[in-house]
Structures are given as structure tokens and as C-alpha cells.
Amino acid sequence: MGRLTKIIDMSSENNPVVEKYKFLLYIDSAKPKSQHAADRLRALCRLHLLENYTLEVVDLQENPTLFEYRRIIAVPTLDIETPASQKHRFVGDLSNSEIFITAAGMMQEATKMAKQAVDIRNKIKPPYKPG
């Protein structure tokens, strides 16, 4: 099915952290299961992630060389990158939404823990070194 990605932008300490899941869904528009997966993923994201995601759908018919480059061996395939920069891949039409919801829940917990680790790291000051 796919990959969920969260992007953490830490380029400036004064800017808020931007955290999103990134979904890249690879489909073959000639196959009904691919369209079903795209529709199902959109619905699941709206329901469980609200606006905390980006979704890109890549069609095998329009980008055949990309599939070899990304090592896609079956469609639909979903690549997910979490806000904690974890990467996951699901293969299938997402008809078993419980697996997706469980995985998304685990990814959300991992993201919270990663964010807490970043917050703790930012609070720790480097040791004082006399000049």
C-alpha cells in the first residue's frame, strides 16, 4: 500500500516545527484496485489524520520508469514517511483498514516519542567551556 511521511523542519529554532505524514501511492490506473486504494487512502487520511498529511498519487501508466527506480513490484503500493522520518511500505488496496489504522496509530506514538526526544535535546545545554 504505501509510505507515510512526516516532515520535521528544524531549520530555525524560531520557526514552529512543521510535522506532516507524507503518503506516496503508486497505482496502475488501468486496474480497479488501484483506484479503490486511492479513494480508500484519501478517506482514511481525512478521518484519522485530518490535515496532517500530504498525498501524492503516481500512475504507472504515466511514469513507468519511476516504478523501477523506486523498486515497486506490485500495485497499489503505498510508501509512508512519518514526522519522525520513519519509512513504511504497504502493498495492497487498503481494503483492510484496520491494519492501516493500527500502523498509523503506532506511527503517531513513535512520532510523539521522537518529538519529545527533540524537545529534551533542545533543552540540554552544551557543557561550559572556558574561553
C-alpha positions, 0 to 999 in steps of 0.5 A, spaced: 500 500 500 504 505 501 509 510 505 507 515 510 511 521 511 512 526 516 516 532 515 520 535 521 523 542 519 528 544 524 531 549 520 530 555 525 529 554 532 524 560 531 520 557 526 514 552 529 516 545 527 512 543 521 510 535 522 506 532 516 505 524 514 507 524 507 503 518 503 506 516 496 501 511 492 503 508 486 497 505 482 496 502 475 490 506 473 488 501 468 486 496 474 480 497 479 484 496 485 488 501 484 483 506 484 479 503 490 486 504 494 486 511 492 479 513 494 480 508 500 487 512 502 484 519 501 478 517 506 482 514 511 487 520 511 481 525 512 478 521 518 484 519 522 489 524 520 485 530 518 490 535 515 496 532 517 498 529 511 500 530 504 498 525 498 501 524 492 498 519 487 503 516 481 500 512 475 504 507 472 501 508 466 504 515 466 511 514 469 513 507 468 520 508 469 519 511 476 516 504 478 523 501 477 527 506 480 523 506 486 523 498 486 515 497 486 513 490 484 506 490 485 500 495 485 497 499 489 503 500 493 503 505 498 510 508 501 509 512 508 514 517 511 512 519 518 514 526 522 519 522 525 522 520 518 520 513 519 519 509 512 513 504 511 511 500 505 504 497 504 502 493 498 495 492 497 488 496 496 487 498 503 481 494 503 483 492 510 483 498 514 484 496 520 491 494 519 492 501 516 489 504 522 493 500 527 500 502 523 498 509 523 496 509 530 503 506 532 506 511 527 503 517 531 506 514 538 513 513 535 512 520 532 510 523 539 516 519 542 521 522 537 518 529 538 519 529 545 526 526 544 527 533 540 524 537 545 529 534 551 535 535 546 533 542 545 533 543 552 540 540 554 545 545 554 552 544 551 557 543 557 561 550 559 567 551 556 572 556 558 574 561 553 
